[in-house]
Amino acid sequence: MSDGWLLLSLLSALAALWAALWLAPAWARRDRISRRMERTYIHTHVDAGDEQDGWLLRFSERALGTGFLASDFKEVDEALSRTAMSRERIVLTYSLACWVLPVALALLGTLMYGALGGLAALALSFVLVRRIIRKRGEQAETQMNREAVALCQLMRMFLETGMTLERAFRTLAQQAGPLMPVLVRHIDAFNRRIDAGMDRTRALAELGHNRNVPVLYDLTVILRQTGVLGTGAGDAINALIQRANEVERARLQEAASKVSAKMSAVMVLCMLPALMILIAGPGLVSFSELLR
């Protein structure tokens, strides 16, 4: 009977976790859409930020802004923001993945293997979840570095045809998803900021705030200067594309040199013994027959 209650409680916990991760964001999006359709959505930066952030963001500012939680949440926030997650989704992911899941696994390990098993499950999940989040952020950042060159080329083409900056970003958000699946989420966030009434210069600064993606950062600087000074951005974007291609070429050459070194090690460890056996094997057999 106790095993049945334990199984029922575990299933209920998993169902609640699934609802919090997948259903709650969808419900929040539907609520925002319905508010916009009813014309109750106020298009100002402050009010739009308050409406979109909700109680989870207020909770993060109060509970996650002091002590150990502040530094821990800042690291996770920086990693997940590279994937263009919303603030509510980042706080929800941090709360569930970094704290609720380790505690649940610790309780499960305690019930199955005792106190030592629960402590091991807690420590392992506590470290592993944060490593997975950091790895995901690094992968998104690497993908953004690759996609930024294509963004520069498309942006130059759109601006040379006389298209406005806002229209160019909206076109990219609608049609460039297969070409740059990571950057298109950041572009969509830029469009939402513009719709909410944020200044274009500030929205561009938010788009290119990550200095670990230098091509995107330089592109946003060029576009901000173009908007302020009213000059053309074609030549500057061309120079940026050429410099990015040179950096990418140097990276590929370095990767190719590392591959040749790795292949040499593989040949020495795997192919050389087989080659020596093939060449020296008949001689050794003949020598052993002479000794007989």
C-alpha positions as CSV (number, residue, x, y, z in Angstrom):
1,M,0.0,0.0,0.0
2,S,2.9,2.4,0.9
3,D,4.5,1.6,-2.5
4,G,1.3,2.6,-4.3
5,W,1.1,5.9,-2.4
6,L,4.8,6.6,-3.2
7,L,4.3,5.9,-6.9
8,L,1.2,8.1,-6.9
9,S,3.1,11.0,-5.3
10,L,5.9,10.7,-7.8
11,L,3.5,10.7,-10.7
12,S,1.8,13.8,-9.2
13,A,5.1,15.6,-8.8
14,L,6.1,14.8,-12.4
15,A,2.7,16.0,-13.7
16,A,3.1,19.3,-11.7
17,L,6.6,19.7,-13.1
18,W,5.4,19.1,-16.6
19,A,2.6,21.6,-16.2
20,A,4.9,24.2,-14.8
21,L,7.5,23.8,-17.6
22,W,5.2,23.5,-20.6
23,L,1.7,24.6,-19.8
24,A,2.3,27.7,-17.7
25,P,4.4,29.6,-20.4
26,A,1.7,28.8,-23.0
27,W,-1.0,30.0,-20.6
28,A,1.0,33.2,-20.0
29,R,1.4,33.8,-23.8
30,R,-2.3,33.3,-24.4
31,D,-3.2,35.7,-21.6
32,R,-0.9,38.4,-23.1
33,I,-2.4,37.9,-26.6
34,S,-5.9,38.2,-25.2
35,R,-5.0,41.4,-23.4
36,R,-3.6,42.8,-26.6
37,M,-6.7,41.8,-28.6
38,E,-8.8,43.6,-26.0
39,R,-6.8,46.8,-26.3
40,T,-5.9,46.7,-22.6
41,Y,-2.2,46.3,-23.2
42,I,-0.3,49.6,-22.7
43,H,2.5,50.1,-25.2
44,T,5.1,51.7,-22.9
45,H,8.4,50.3,-21.9
46,V,7.8,50.4,-18.1
47,D,4.2,49.0,-18.2
48,A,5.1,46.4,-20.9
49,G,8.0,45.2,-18.8
50,D,5.8,44.9,-15.7
51,E,3.1,43.0,-17.7
52,Q,5.5,40.6,-19.3
53,D,7.7,39.9,-16.3
54,G,4.8,39.1,-13.8
55,W,5.2,37.7,-10.3
56,L,8.1,35.4,-11.1
57,L,10.3,38.4,-12.0
58,R,9.3,40.2,-8.9
59,F,10.1,37.1,-6.9
60,S,13.5,36.8,-8.6
61,E,14.3,40.5,-7.7
62,R,13.5,39.9,-4.1
63,A,14.4,36.3,-3.3
64,L,17.2,35.8,-5.8
65,G,18.9,39.2,-5.4
66,T,20.8,38.7,-2.2
67,G,23.4,36.4,-0.7
68,F,24.5,33.1,-2.4
69,L,21.5,33.0,-4.6
70,A,22.4,36.3,-6.3
71,S,25.8,35.0,-7.7
72,D,24.3,31.6,-8.5
73,F,21.3,33.0,-10.3
74,K,23.5,35.6,-12.2
75,E,25.6,32.8,-13.7
76,V,22.5,30.8,-14.8
77,D,20.9,34.0,-16.1
78,E,23.8,34.8,-18.3
79,A,23.9,31.3,-19.7
80,L,20.2,31.1,-20.4
81,S,19.9,34.7,-21.8
82,R,22.2,33.6,-24.7
83,T,19.4,31.3,-25.8
84,A,16.9,34.3,-25.9
85,M,14.7,32.9,-23.1
86,S,12.3,35.4,-21.5
87,R,12.9,36.5,-17.9
88,E,10.0,34.5,-16.6
89,R,11.2,31.4,-18.3
90,I,14.8,31.9,-17.0
91,V,13.5,32.3,-13.4
92,L,11.2,29.3,-13.8
93,T,14.0,27.1,-15.2
94,Y,16.4,28.2,-12.5
95,S,13.9,27.5,-9.7
96,L,12.8,24.1,-11.0
97,A,16.0,22.7,-12.6
98,C,18.5,24.1,-10.1
99,W,16.6,23.7,-6.8
100,V,13.4,21.7,-7.1
101,L,14.8,18.9,-9.2
102,P,17.9,18.3,-6.9
103,V,15.7,18.3,-3.8
104,A,13.3,15.8,-5.4
105,L,16.1,13.6,-6.5
106,A,17.6,13.8,-3.0
107,L,14.3,12.7,-1.5
108,L,14.0,9.9,-4.0
109,G,17.6,8.7,-3.3
110,T,17.0,8.8,0.4
111,L,13.9,6.7,0.1
112,M,15.6,4.1,-2.1
113,Y,19.2,4.1,-0.9
114,G,19.2,5.9,2.5
115,A,20.8,9.1,3.6
116,L,24.1,8.5,1.7
117,G,22.3,7.9,-1.5
118,G,20.2,11.0,-1.1
119,L,23.2,13.2,-0.4
120,A,25.0,11.7,-3.5
121,A,21.9,12.4,-5.6
122,L,21.7,16.0,-4.3
123,A,25.3,16.8,-5.0
124,L,25.4,15.1,-8.4
125,S,22.2,16.8,-9.6
126,F,23.2,20.1,-8.1
127,V,26.5,20.2,-10.1
128,L,25.3,18.4,-13.2
129,V,22.3,20.7,-13.9
130,R,24.5,23.8,-13.7
131,R,27.1,22.3,-16.0
132,I,24.4,21.4,-18.5
133,I,23.0,25.0,-18.4
134,R,26.5,26.5,-18.9
135,K,27.1,24.1,-21.8
136,R,23.9,25.0,-23.4
137,G,24.8,28.7,-23.2
138,E,28.2,28.1,-24.7
139,Q,26.7,26.2,-27.6
140,A,24.2,28.9,-28.3
141,E,27.0,31.5,-28.2
142,T,29.1,29.5,-30.6
143,Q,26.2,29.1,-33.0
144,M,25.5,32.9,-32.7
145,N,29.1,33.6,-33.8
146,R,28.5,31.5,-36.9
147,E,25.2,33.0,-37.7
148,A,26.2,36.6,-37.2
149,V,28.1,36.8,-40.6
150,A,24.9,35.7,-42.4
151,L,23.0,38.3,-40.5
152,C,25.5,41.0,-41.6
153,Q,25.1,39.9,-45.3
154,L,21.3,39.9,-45.2
155,M,21.2,43.2,-43.3
156,R,23.5,44.9,-45.9
157,M,21.3,43.6,-48.7
158,F,18.1,44.8,-47.1
159,L,19.6,48.3,-46.3
160,E,20.9,48.7,-49.8
161,T,17.5,48.1,-51.2
162,G,16.1,51.0,-49.1
163,M,14.4,49.0,-46.5
164,T,14.1,50.5,-43.0
165,L,15.9,48.9,-40.1
166,E,12.7,47.8,-38.4
167,R,11.3,46.3,-41.6
168,A,14.5,44.4,-42.2
169,F,14.5,42.9,-38.7
170,R,10.8,41.9,-39.1
171,T,11.6,40.2,-42.4
172,L,14.5,38.4,-40.8
173,A,12.3,37.2,-37.9
174,Q,9.7,35.8,-40.3
175,Q,11.9,34.2,-43.0
176,A,15.5,33.6,-41.6
177,G,14.6,31.0,-39.1
178,P,16.1,28.0,-41.0
179,L,19.3,30.0,-41.7
180,M,20.0,31.2,-38.2
181,P,17.8,29.4,-35.7
182,V,19.5,30.9,-32.6
183,L,19.9,34.5,-33.7
184,V,16.3,34.7,-35.0
185,R,15.0,34.4,-31.4
186,H,17.1,37.4,-30.4
187,I,15.8,39.3,-33.4
188,D,12.3,38.4,-32.4
189,A,13.0,39.7,-28.9
190,F,14.3,43.0,-30.5
191,N,11.0,43.3,-32.5
192,R,9.0,42.8,-29.3
193,R,11.0,45.5,-27.5
194,I,10.3,47.9,-30.4
195,D,6.6,47.1,-30.3
196,A,6.6,47.7,-26.6
197,G,7.8,51.3,-27.2
198,M,11.5,50.9,-26.4
199,D,13.9,53.3,-28.2
200,R,15.6,51.8,-31.2
201,T,19.1,52.7,-29.9
202,R,18.5,51.0,-26.6
203,A,16.9,47.9,-28.3
204,L,20.0,47.6,-30.5
205,A,22.2,47.8,-27.4
206,E,20.2,45.0,-25.8
207,L,20.5,42.9,-29.0
208,G,24.3,43.2,-29.1
209,H,25.1,43.3,-25.4
210,N,27.1,40.1,-25.5
211,R,30.7,41.0,-26.3
212,N,31.6,37.3,-26.8
213,V,29.7,37.6,-30.1
214,P,31.9,40.3,-31.6
215,V,30.4,40.4,-35.1
216,L,26.9,41.0,-33.7
217,Y,28.2,43.5,-31.2
218,D,30.0,45.5,-34.0
219,L,26.9,45.3,-36.2
220,T,24.7,46.8,-33.6
221,V,27.3,49.5,-33.0
222,I,27.3,50.3,-36.7
223,L,23.5,50.4,-36.9
224,R,23.3,52.7,-33.8
225,Q,25.8,55.1,-35.3
226,T,24.0,55.0,-38.6
227,G,20.7,55.9,-36.9
228,V,22.3,58.8,-34.9
229,L,24.5,60.3,-37.7
230,G,22.2,59.4,-40.6
231,T,25.1,58.0,-42.7
232,G,25.1,54.8,-44.8
233,A,26.1,51.5,-43.3
234,G,27.0,49.5,-46.4
235,D,30.8,50.2,-46.4
236,A,31.1,49.6,-42.7
237,I,29.1,46.3,-42.9
238,N,31.3,45.2,-45.8
239,A,34.4,45.8,-43.8
240,L,32.9,43.9,-40.9
241,I,32.0,40.9,-43.1
242,Q,35.6,40.8,-44.5
243,R,37.1,40.9,-41.0
244,A,34.7,38.2,-39.8
245,N,35.6,36.0,-42.8
246,E,39.3,36.4,-42.0
247,V,38.7,35.5,-38.4
248,E,36.7,32.4,-39.5
249,R,39.4,31.4,-42.0
250,A,42.0,31.6,-39.2
251,R,39.8,29.5,-37.0
252,L,39.3,26.9,-39.6
253,Q,43.0,26.7,-40.3
254,E,43.7,26.2,-36.6
255,A,41.0,23.5,-36.5
256,A,42.5,21.8,-39.5
257,S,46.0,21.8,-38.0
258,K,44.6,20.3,-34.8
259,V,42.8,17.6,-36.9
260,S,46.1,16.6,-38.6
261,A,47.8,16.3,-35.2
262,K,45.0,14.1,-33.9
263,M,45.1,12.0,-37.0
264,S,48.8,11.5,-36.6
265,A,48.3,10.3,-33.1
266,V,45.6,7.9,-34.3
267,M,47.9,6.5,-37.0
268,V,50.7,6.0,-34.5
269,L,48.5,4.3,-32.0
270,C,46.3,2.2,-34.3
271,M,47.7,1.8,-37.8
272,L,51.4,1.6,-37.1
273,P,51.3,-1.6,-35.0
274,A,49.1,-3.2,-37.6
275,L,51.5,-2.1,-40.4
276,M,54.5,-3.5,-38.4
277,I,52.7,-6.8,-38.0
278,L,51.9,-6.9,-41.7
279,I,55.5,-6.1,-42.7
280,A,57.5,-7.9,-40.1
281,G,55.1,-10.8,-39.6
282,P,56.3,-13.1,-42.5
283,G,60.0,-12.5,-41.5
284,L,59.3,-13.4,-37.9
285,V,57.5,-16.6,-39.0
286,S,60.4,-17.6,-41.3
287,F,62.9,-16.9,-38.5
288,S,60.9,-19.0,-36.1
289,E,60.9,-21.9,-38.6
290,L,64.7,-21.7,-39.0
291,L,65.1,-21.9,-35.2
292,R,63.1,-25.2,-35.2
